[in-house]
Amino acid sequence: MSSAQTLFDISTVIQLSVAPVFLLVGIAGFINAFVSRLSRVVDRRRHLLERIRYEDHEFHKTAIRELELLEARVRMVHLGITLGITTALLICLTIVSAFIEYFLGIDNPLLIGTLFVLAMFCLIGALVAFLREVFLAIRSLNLTKIGE
């Protein structure tokens, strides 16, 4: 194989790797959104736990309901972050596999395809977790406003 052909082949592998790299950037932004939401939930939980010591019984009942919703939101955010990071890892493995296959002269599209499909399933799961967490956040708005 000529060096020009090899250069062409490696540049093709690099070009094919660019799209997944852009996907990684999007996933990083998505994970950042999850972390931001987690931070807000943790702050709200701390605020409620601090206030619950000083407020009346009616406040306690409403606060307990909101704390339960916050716990459910934390679970969804945790799931979403886990699936988002798993997606990123699978995308990285897809890219690395493409290069390893090229350098070793192996042709196994099933491996790369499987890794990418698994990544998409994890991304779908992360999106569903995000949507569920948003629905829980909206549901918490229906509770009586507890001292902002």
C-alpha angles and dihedrals in degrees: 000000000000122000090242090056091047091050090049091049095049091046088053090052089049091049091051089051094054096075093055089048090057087049088055090055090053092048090050089055090048092051088049090055090051092050090050091051090047090053091052092049092049091049091049091048092052091048092052094046090051094049096043090073093062106034134087130264094267090056089050093057093050092042092052090053091049092047089054090053090047090053090052090048091051090053091051093047091048091050091047094050091047093050092044093053090045088053091052092049092050091049089051090050089050091054093045091048091053091054094043090050090050095048094045093042092238121148109203109144090166091070095050092042092049093049091049094047090049089050090052092050089052090048090051089051091050091050091050090049089050092050092048091049091051090051090051090050090052091048090055088059088065090063118094109276107263111205112298 
